Amino acid sequence: MEPAPSPPLTRTYPGGVRAVDTGLLRPEMAASFLVTERGRAAFVEAGTAHSTPGLLAALKEAGRSPDEVDWVIVTHVHLDHAGGAGRLMRQLPNATLVVHPRGTRHMIDPSRLVKGATAVYGERAFAEQFGEIVPVPEERVRIAGEGDRIELAGRPLEFMDTPGHAKHHFCVWDERTRGWFTGDTFGLSYREFDTGTGPFLFPTTTPIDFDPEAMHESVNRLLSFAPECVYLTHYGRVDDPAALAPDLHRRIDAIAAIGERHADAGGNREARIRSDMEHWLLEELAAHGVSLPEDEQRRLLAMDLDLNAQGLDVWLSRREKPPS
């Protein structure tokens, strides 16, 4: 018999919320949030197929059992958020998977999702990072659209449609903590980049649906609730989002401008975008007061730089296509 997995790295926040490291690439790169309320539990984000043992270990550490989990919520169906949903659901007999209307079919039949992600990452990297993607039975899936609400032991969780990063993206409002589970809509903020100035946020343009105008609008709609915090999948709880939003808006525009600057670069457009973006981000981090060695900053940013450059390249290609 294999030994039980050790509980993964967790951060505990007020209101029964824990960030559970999903084990993607390096510590505290991606989180699932375990929410507990009066003996019941929910996961927001499922991580990858490799994440399930750790999530179950964190559930046990929190004093909850698999049959006490009512919901598994995925903010969108990118595989670092939803790739482990099928495997996790197999271990949670009473749970329902909650997903955006545009993402539902990919959870029930993930074949197209796997094909698209394999094209982005390559077969070897796909297997190493995400593992086997398991379908979720249709009868265990619930669609949540704009304004829909579920309850966790009487605790309301409300959904808002938030395109910009992906068309199949929603965010989840938790009235109890006055916080949004934002997936990738409110950007990325790695704890290694925290300084006396505060957290450092930057947008993510992962293929294939980056839309800067929609992202600006989604961020503003989130702020309209006057949230006290946001729960970022990458990574953890960040407070006072209204104070952070101006820099996030500025960086959305800056990253779009980087793409536009290389619109006519031809076959090496993606590489030029990546190089320019890396230079810009390192300057932004220096201005923020980050003192990590530059090589370490590059290492921490490497995957996001690759994906952001690919996403901007796709965005530019879509704009170039004449209307049909």
C-alpha positions, 0 to 999 in steps of 0.5 A: 500500500502506498503511503498517504501523501503529505499535506501540500503547502497551504495558506489559511485565511479568515472565513474558512478559506485555505489556499492549497498549492496544486504542485504546478511546476514550483511552490506557490505557482497555482492554488486551489481554494478550499472553502469550509462552512458548517461541516461542508466544503467546496474546492474552487479550482481543481488543479491538474490531474496530479493535484488530486492526492494533495487536495484530498490530503489538505481536505483531511488536514482541515478536518473534512472528509471527501463525502462532505464536499458539495462543490468543485468550482472551476473558474475556467477550463484551462488545465491548470485550473480544471485539468484535475476536475474529473479525477478529483470528482471521482473521489468526492461522491457528493460533489457537483462540478460547477462550470461556465456555460462555454466550458461545460462540454470540455469537462464532459468530453475533454478531447478538444481541450486536450488537443488544444493544450497539447498544441500549446505545450507539446506532448511531453510537457503536457503529460508532465504538467497536467497528467491524464484528463478524465471526463466528468459525467454530465449528470454531475455538472452544473452550469453557472452563468451571470448572476447565478448563485449556489450555497455552501451550507447556507453560505452564498456564492455568486457568479459573474461572467468575466471574459478578457482572459478566456470567454469561458471564465467566471469569477465567484463572489463570496459575501462572507469574506467580501472577496472574489475568487478571480481565476486569472481575470484579476491577473497574477501575483506571486508572493516572491515579488511582494515588497514593502510597496505591496503585491505586484500584479500583472495580466495574463494573456494565455492563448487563446481568448485575450481581449484587453477591452473585455479584461478592463471591463471585467476588472471594473465589474469586480471592483463594483462590489467593493471587494475587500480581497481577491483570491488569485489562483496564481497566487493566494489572497491579496487585499485591497484590490481597488488600490491595486487595480490602477497598476493592473489596468496600466499593465493590461494596456502595456502588454497589449501595446507590446503585442501591437508593436510587433504586429508586423514582425513576421515569423519571429513575432512571438519570440520578439514579443517575449523578449520585449515583455521580459524586458518590460516586466523586469523593469516593472519589478525593479520599480516595484522594489523587487531585489531578487537576482535577475536570473531568479526573476527570469526563472519565476516568470519563464512559463508566464512569458512563454504563454503570454507571448503565445497568447498575444501572437494569437490575439494579433492573428485573430485581428488580422483575419478579414471578417467572413 
